[in-house]
Amino acid sequence: MWNFNLVSVPMFVAALVCFLIAGKAWASRKSPGAMPIVFLMLSIAEWLIVYGIWLMCMDRDLKLLIAKIEYAGVVAVPVGWLILAFDYTEQRRWLRKRRLIPILAVPVITLALVWTNDFHRLIWDSWTFYTHGGLLLTNLRYGIGFWIYTAFSYTFLLVGSIIIFRFVLTSPVIYRWQAGMLISAMILPWIGNVIYVFKLGLFQGIDLTPLAFTGSGILLAVGIFRLRLLDIVPIARRQLIESMRDVIMIVDDKGFIIEMNPAALDMLRSKQRAIIGKSVEDVFSDRPELLDILRTEGEFEQEVPLVLGDEQYWFDVRIFPLRSKPGRISGRIITLKDITRRIKSEEKLKMLHEQFKEVNRKLTLAYSETKAQKDSLNSLMQRENAVFLLTNQGDILGVTNQAINLTDRTRMELINANIYDFLEARSRVRMKQSIRHAQVESTYKLLVDFNVLGLGSRKFEVKLTALNMEKEKRILAVFYNYYEEPAAI
């Protein structure tokens, strides 16, 4: 009833390899593609073990039953491969319920047809047994259901391979090795299945598909343990690069672009397929100022102005060499960080500083116009009174240090403020009226309630003096503490 033979041994060895790979993948189950690898390896292991038992079995009725059990793994493998491709390349929208159910329907229906084949003969139309080399083998004639399933399974294998192949073409070198290892692992059993189904070569009657998975298991093991297929997590790194606002490009040692994030594509206003694989010379031929920088060998860092559209932007351009071996440069990483806002802020701050210096200069000139103004300025500085230079509308143009100490604002913040922001409601009305009087009478005095930092509202006696500055009248407001110096003026 049983014939232990050497042909079955590789099947069990390959199954052991599949279990080891499944265990490693389970340990890294949070990585992209890990759980589909677990499912795929367990399906292959079931196929290998059951087929190994089928090869040893010499009972015809039992052999048919084992063949039906074997199909649980047979129909699961193509689906597992397709799911692995979607999950590993982060295209999980195809794994949603409404799209996954039609995919899973194919193996479920096929498995149901296998177990009910005696009633319809859609999978195996007929079969005969014969002995070859001490093995009891079958000569099968397949039904239409088998060929429909075969078409679906080959389609799943082909689609999964194309998805990973496209991922290979747009991935950095290290990820190409990983994805290439996955495709290589699938090619071997595919070839074995074609030989068995279409009865090609010298191994007619023996299904080489599960045997070919021995090589697949070894390739996957190398990918996992040697290339760290599940540990490096290429998709996570890809997402990190894609989410960055900085422009990132990876160029190989020959000057061809092999990777570019969405920010770079936005800057170039182009699609990825129009850029990847082209040389830097071609892509940036219309930007000679940037092209000269990209030709630089070794490390580079510099702030560069670039015109994009109708506006000028500033970028912090950095170039880092990629070294595959000590002393050998295999490519370069190029980053462009948009620093336009910072540059404009620095320019605005510089402009405000110059304006403030000009205001102080004009204020000094205004004080020096008359002897009375000079005497008043000396007196104010000696008594350390708070002085504000105002427009007719109360906008602050300049302040002394004593005025700054009364508030919680910096000098630049005060220059952009209004004197009425610090006065009580009734004092605002008085101040507006007094400014109008000062423009007519040259000087005017009033009492105001001023909100002092940390002390709340305090009464001050204010002297307003009208000044002529560049054909415009300005108001010099001097604040005296009402309680400490009631007769200061």
C-alpha positions in Angstrom: 0.0 0.0 0.0 2.9 2.3 0.7 6.2 2.7 -1.2 8.8 4.9 0.5 10.9 6.4 -2.3 13.6 9.0 -2.9 11.2 11.2 -5.0 9.2 12.0 -1.9 12.1 13.1 0.2 12.7 16.5 -1.6 9.0 17.3 -1.1 9.3 16.9 2.7 12.5 18.8 2.8 11.0 21.6 0.8 8.0 21.6 3.2 10.4 22.0 6.2 12.0 25.0 4.5 8.5 26.5 4.0 7.7 26.1 7.7 11.0 27.8 8.6 10.3 30.7 6.3 6.7 31.0 7.6 8.0 31.2 11.1 10.5 33.9 10.2 7.8 35.9 8.5 5.4 35.5 11.4 8.1 37.0 13.7 8.2 40.0 11.4 4.4 40.1 10.8 4.1 43.9 11.1 6.3 44.3 8.0 4.7 44.7 4.5 4.2 41.3 2.9 4.9 39.3 6.0 1.5 37.8 6.6 0.9 36.9 2.9 4.3 35.1 3.0 3.1 33.1 6.0 -0.1 32.1 4.1 1.8 31.4 0.9 4.4 29.2 2.7 1.9 27.2 4.6 -0.1 26.6 1.4 3.0 25.4 -0.3 3.9 23.2 2.6 0.5 21.6 2.5 0.9 20.9 -1.2 4.4 19.5 -0.7 3.5 17.2 2.2 0.3 15.8 0.7 2.0 15.3 -2.7 4.9 13.5 -1.0 2.3 11.2 0.6 0.6 10.8 -2.7 3.8 9.6 -4.4 4.3 7.0 -1.7 0.7 5.7 -1.8 0.1 2.6 -4.0 -3.7 2.3 -3.3 -5.7 3.7 -6.2 -8.8 4.8 -4.3 -6.8 6.3 -1.5 -4.6 8.1 -4.1 -7.7 9.9 -5.5 -8.7 11.0 -2.0 -5.2 12.3 -1.3 -5.2 14.2 -4.7 -8.4 16.1 -3.5 -6.8 17.0 -0.2 -3.7 18.2 -2.1 -5.8 20.8 -4.0 -6.4 22.8 -0.8 -2.8 24.0 -1.2 -2.8 24.0 -5.0 -5.7 26.6 -5.3 -4.4 28.7 -2.4 -0.9 29.3 -3.8 -1.8 31.6 -6.8 -4.1 33.7 -4.5 -1.4 33.9 -1.9 1.1 35.1 -4.4 -1.3 37.9 -5.7 -2.1 39.0 -2.2 1.6 39.1 -1.4 2.3 41.3 -4.4 -0.5 43.8 -3.4 0.6 43.9 0.2 4.4 44.1 -0.3 4.0 47.0 -2.8 1.5 48.8 -0.5 -1.4 48.6 -3.0 -3.9 47.4 -0.3 -6.9 49.1 -1.9 -7.1 45.8 -3.9 -7.3 43.8 -0.7 -10.6 45.5 0.4 -13.6 43.1 0.9 -15.5 44.0 -2.3 -12.4 43.3 -4.4 -11.0 40.4 -2.5 -14.2 38.3 -2.5 -14.1 37.7 -6.3 -10.4 36.7 -6.1 -11.1 34.2 -3.3 -14.2 32.9 -5.1 -11.9 31.2 -7.7 -10.1 28.8 -5.4 -13.3 28.2 -3.3 -15.3 27.2 -6.4 -12.4 25.1 -7.8 -12.0 23.3 -4.5 -15.8 22.5 -4.5 -15.6 21.2 -8.0 -12.6 19.0 -7.0 -14.5 17.3 -4.2 -17.7 16.8 -6.4 -15.8 15.8 -9.5 -17.4 12.3 -9.5 -20.8 14.0 -10.4 -19.7 16.3 -13.2 -16.1 15.5 -14.3 -15.3 19.2 -14.7 -11.8 18.9 -13.1 -10.7 15.4 -14.1 -12.7 14.0 -17.1 -10.9 10.6 -16.9 -7.8 9.0 -15.3 -5.8 5.9 -15.6 -3.1 4.5 -13.4 0.3 3.1 -14.5 3.5 2.1 -12.8 6.8 3.8 -13.5 10.1 3.4 -11.6 8.2 1.8 -8.7 5.8 4.7 -8.5 2.0 4.5 -9.1 1.3 7.5 -11.4 -1.8 8.8 -13.1 -2.6 9.7 -16.7 -5.1 12.5 -16.5 -7.5 14.0 -19.0 -8.6 17.3 -17.7 -12.1 18.8 -17.9 -13.2 22.4 -18.7 -13.2 23.4 -15.1 -9.6 22.6 -14.7 -8.6 24.7 -17.7 -10.7 27.6 -16.4 -9.0 27.4 -13.0 -5.5 27.1 -14.7 -6.2 30.3 -16.7 -7.2 32.1 -13.5 -4.2 30.8 -11.6 -1.7 31.7 -14.3 -3.4 35.2 -14.5 -2.9 35.6 -10.7 0.7 34.6 -11.0 1.3 36.9 -13.9 -0.4 39.9 -12.4 1.4 39.5 -9.1 4.7 39.2 -11.0 4.0 42.3 -13.1 3.1 44.3 -9.9 6.4 43.4 -8.3 8.3 43.9 -11.5 7.0 47.5 -11.8 8.1 48.0 -8.2 11.5 46.7 -9.1 11.9 49.3 -11.9 11.2 52.2 -9.7 13.0 51.1 -6.5 16.5 51.8 -5.3 19.1 49.1 -5.9 18.7 47.3 -2.5 15.0 47.0 -2.9 15.4 45.8 -6.5 17.3 42.8 -5.1 14.5 42.1 -2.7 11.7 42.3 -5.2 13.8 40.5 -7.8 14.2 37.6 -5.3 10.4 37.3 -4.9 9.9 37.1 -8.7 12.8 34.5 -9.0 11.2 32.5 -6.3 7.9 32.3 -8.2 9.4 31.6 -11.7 10.7 28.1 -10.7 7.3 26.5 -9.7 5.6 28.2 -12.6 7.9 26.4 -15.0 7.4 23.1 -13.2 3.7 23.5 -13.4 3.7 24.1 -17.1 5.9 21.0 -17.6 3.4 18.9 -15.6 0.1 20.2 -17.0 1.2 20.1 -20.6 3.2 16.9 -20.2 6.5 18.3 -21.4 10.0 16.8 -21.0 11.2 13.6 -19.4 9.1 13.9 -16.2 5.7 13.1 -17.5 3.4 11.9 -14.7 5.4 13.6 -11.9 4.2 17.0 -10.8 7.4 19.1 -10.6 5.6 22.1 -9.3 5.9 21.4 -5.6 9.4 20.1 -6.1 10.3 23.4 -7.8 9.1 25.1 -4.6 12.2 23.7 -3.0 14.2 26.2 -5.0 11.6 28.9 -4.2 11.9 28.2 -0.5 15.7 28.6 -0.7 15.4 31.9 -2.7 13.0 33.3 -0.2 15.1 32.1 2.7 18.1 34.0 1.2 15.9 37.0 0.7 14.7 37.0 4.3 17.9 36.1 6.1 20.5 37.5 3.8 18.8 40.5 2.1 16.5 41.1 5.1 13.4 41.0 2.9 11.1 41.6 5.9 13.3 43.6 8.2 14.3 46.6 6.0 10.6 47.5 5.3 11.1 49.3 2.0 7.6 50.6 1.8 7.9 52.4 5.1 11.0 54.2 3.9 9.3 55.0 0.6 6.4 56.6 2.5 8.8 58.6 4.6 10.4 60.0 1.5 7.1 60.6 -0.3 5.7 62.5 2.7 8.6 64.9 3.0 8.1 68.4 1.6 11.8 68.7 0.6 12.8 67.7 -2.9 14.7 64.4 -2.9 16.3 62.8 -5.9 18.6 59.7 -6.1 21.0 59.6 -9.0 23.2 56.7 -10.0 26.9 56.9 -10.7 26.2 57.6 -14.4 24.0 60.5 -13.7 20.6 58.8 -14.3 17.7 59.5 -12.0 16.5 56.3 -10.2 14.3 57.7 -7.5 12.4 61.0 -7.0 9.7 61.9 -4.4 6.4 63.7 -5.2 7.8 67.1 -4.1 10.5 66.8 -6.8 7.8 65.9 -9.4 5.7 68.9 -8.3 8.7 71.2 -8.7 9.4 69.9 -12.2 5.6 69.7 -13.0 6.1 66.2 -14.5 5.0 62.6 -14.0 7.3 59.9 -12.5 7.4 57.8 -15.6 8.6 60.8 -17.6 11.6 61.4 -15.2 12.8 58.0 -13.8 15.5 56.6 -16.0 16.5 59.8 -17.6 19.8 61.6 -17.1 20.2 64.7 -15.0 21.5 66.5 -18.1 18.2 65.9 -20.0 15.8 66.6 -17.1 17.5 69.9 -16.0 18.7 71.1 -19.4 16.4 74.2 -19.1 17.9 75.1 -15.7 21.6 75.6 -16.3 22.1 77.3 -12.9 20.9 74.1 -11.1 22.5 71.7 -13.6 26.0 73.1 -12.8 25.4 72.4 -9.1 24.2 68.8 -9.8 27.3 68.1 -11.7 29.3 68.7 -8.5 31.3 65.7 -7.3 31.5 64.9 -3.6 29.5 66.7 -0.9 27.9 70.0 -1.6 25.8 72.6 0.4 24.7 76.0 -0.8 21.7 78.4 -0.8 20.6 78.8 -4.4 17.9 81.1 -5.9 15.6 79.4 -8.5 12.8 80.9 -10.6 9.8 78.6 -10.7 7.0 79.9 -12.8 6.9 83.7 -12.4 8.3 83.7 -8.8 11.8 83.4 -7.3 12.4 80.8 -4.6 15.4 80.0 -2.5 16.5 76.5 -1.9 19.1 74.9 0.5 20.7 72.5 -2.0 22.7 69.5 -0.5 24.4 66.6 -2.3 25.5 63.5 -0.5 27.5 60.7 -2.2 26.2 57.1 -1.9 29.0 54.5 -1.3 28.3 50.9 -2.0 31.9 49.9 -1.1 34.7 51.7 0.7 36.0 54.3 -1.7 33.5 53.6 -4.5 30.6 56.1 -5.1 27.5 54.3 -6.6 25.3 57.3 -6.7 24.2 60.6 -5.0 21.3 61.8 -2.9 20.2 65.4 -3.9 17.9 67.4 -1.6 16.4 70.8 -2.1 14.9 72.4 1.0 12.6 75.4 0.3 13.9 78.3 2.5 12.1 81.1 0.7 10.0 82.0 3.7 13.1 82.3 5.9 15.0 84.4 3.4 12.0 86.8 3.0 11.7 87.0 6.8 15.3 88.0 7.1 15.0 90.6 4.3 11.8 92.0 6.0 13.6 92.2 9.3 16.5 93.9 7.8 14.2 96.4 6.1 12.3 97.1 9.4 15.6 97.6 11.1 16.6 100.2 8.5 13.3 101.9 8.8 13.6 102.1 12.6 17.1 103.6 12.2 15.6 106.2 9.8 12.8 107.0 12.2 15.3 107.5 15.0 17.4 109.7 12.7 14.4 111.8 11.8 13.3 112.0 15.4 16.8 113.3 16.3 16.6 115.8 13.5 13.2 116.9 14.7 14.5 117.5 18.2 17.3 119.6 16.9 15.1 122.0 14.9 14.6 124.4 17.7 16.3 125.2 21.0 13.2 124.5 22.9 13.0 121.0 21.5 16.6 120.4 22.4 16.1 121.6 26.0 13.0 119.5 26.2 14.8 116.4 25.0 17.7 116.9 27.5 15.2 117.3 30.3 13.2 114.2 29.3 16.3 112.0 29.1 17.6 113.2 32.5 14.3 112.4 34.2 13.9 109.1 32.3 10.4 109.9 31.1 8.6 107.7 28.5 8.5 109.2 25.0 6.4 108.1 22.0 6.6 109.5 18.5 3.1 109.3 17.0 1.2 110.0 13.8 -1.9 112.1 13.8 -3.9 108.9 14.1 -2.0 107.6 17.1 0.2 105.1 15.3 3.6 104.6 17.1 6.6 105.5 14.9 9.3 105.5 17.6 9.8 104.9 21.4 12.4 105.4 24.1 13.6 102.6 26.3 11.5 104.0 29.2 8.4 103.7 27.0 9.2 100.0 26.3 9.5 99.3 30.0 5.9 100.4 30.5 4.6 97.6 28.2 5.0 93.9 27.6 6.1 94.4 24.0 9.3 94.7 22.1 10.5 97.8 20.3 9.5 96.3 16.9 6.1 95.3 18.2 5.4 98.8 19.6 6.3 100.4 16.3 3.5 98.4 14.7 1.0 99.2 17.4 -1.2 102.2 18.3 -1.1 104.4 21.4 -4.8 103.9 21.9 -4.2 100.1 22.5 -2.8 101.0 25.9 -5.3 103.6 27.1 -8.6 103.3 29.0 -11.8 104.1 27.0 -12.2 107.6 28.4 -8.6 108.4 27.9 -8.7 107.4 24.2 -11.3 110.1 23.6 -9.2 112.7 25.5 -6.1 111.7 23.6 -7.8 112.1 20.1 -9.1 115.5 21.1 -5.7 116.6 22.6 -3.8 115.5 19.4 -6.0 117.8 17.4 -5.4 120.7 19.9 -1.7 120.1 19.8 -1.6 120.4 16.0 -3.1 123.9 16.4 -1.4 125.1 19.6 2.0 123.2 19.1 1.8 121.8 22.7 -1.0 120.4 24.8 -1.3 118.7 28.2 -3.8 116.1 29.4 -4.3 113.3 32.0 -4.7 109.7 30.8 -5.1 106.2 32.3 -2.3 104.1 30.8 -2.1 100.3 31.3 1.3 99.6 32.8 2.9 96.1 32.6 2.4 94.4 36.0 0.7 97.5 37.6 -2.6 97.7 35.8 -4.0 101.2 35.0 -1.9 104.2 36.2 -2.5 107.9 35.7 0.0 109.8 33.7 0.3 113.5 32.8 1.1 113.7 29.1 2.6 116.6 27.2 1.9 116.5 23.4 4.2 118.5 21.1 3.6 118.9 17.4 6.6 118.4 15.2 7.1 119.2 11.5 8.9 116.2 9.9 9.2 116.1 6.1 6.1 118.2 5.4 4.1 116.0 7.8 3.2 116.7 11.3 4.1 114.2 14.0 3.2 114.2 17.7 5.7 113.8 20.4 4.0 112.3 23.5 5.9 112.6 26.8 4.4 110.6 29.7 5.1 111.9 33.3 4.1 109.9 36.3 1.2 112.0 37.7 1.8 110.9 41.3 5.6 111.0 41.5 6.1 114.1 39.5 2.9 116.2 39.5 4.7 119.4 38.7 7.3 118.1 36.3 6.4 120.5 33.5 
